[in-house]
Amino acid sequence: MMEASIPKGDSIRELHLIKCDQILVNGLSSGLKKFVLSENQYTEFSEEQALVNCTVLEELEFDLRGFVKSPSLDLHCNDSLGRLEITGWHSSSLPFSLHLFTNLQDLYLYDFPRLESFPKGGLPPNLGRLIIQNCPKLIASREEWGLFQLYSLKTFVVSDVESFPEENLLPPNLESLYLENCSKLRIMNYKGFLHLNSLKDLYIEHCPSLESLPEKGLLHLNSLTDLYIKDCPSLESLPEEGLPSSLSYL
């Protein structure tokens, strides 16, 4: 195991560790603003390195697949973190409260097979973009997230839903909705779209079982400009009620 001697001063602002196999990370700069770990095999963090000194982090991206021991996510950058992306978290819970990250705008979670719910307190209050992919147990609890009251949310990307969206699930200010890799999704709930007057983009991709769009059409989506449908072989026709006149791309 090779030990990475990374300066602990405040001079390093951005650090990317990519394809650094069998490396022991032993210290991070206290002035670090962006930290990326990706495509590393058998990487370890020293016991004392828990990111606690990285209090000014603005962007954090972790791909934990291949780690012998995952680094501690005891984050102390509540006021500074604006973007958080984590892939391959295998615990049933997160070790921090998301709602404390008051400036977090982008939250991307990929491949969380065991996570069942968000920590107490819910999602960050100023979240603008949320991506949840391959997190089936977490997605199943989506009606408990309080999305409807998250007025700052503009973009939502989701997978693994079977019926979507539930009535009053999504916030009224949502502008972009992406449904990707929903193998069991057959129909879309018309009532779940009724209040989405700000929706501009609707993307539906890799939903092989989808048979129809909302039965009463999408005419009421007066702001919709882009409708993108790909790899939905069971979808044979568009709604009889028609499409909104605002649509510029199909």
Secondary structure, 3 states (H helix, E strand, C coil): CEEECCCCCCCCCEEEEECCCCEEECCCCCCCCEEEEECCCCCEECCCCCCCCCCCCCEEEEECCCCCCCCCCCCCCCCCCCEEEEECCCCCCCCCCHHHCCCCCEEEEECCCCCCCCCCCCCCCCCCEEEEECCHHHHCCHHHCCHHHCCCCCEEEECCCCCECCCCCCCCCCCEEEEECCCCCCCECHHHHCCCCCCCEEEEECCCCCCCCCCCCCCCCCCCCEEEEECCCCCCCCCCCCCCCCCCEC
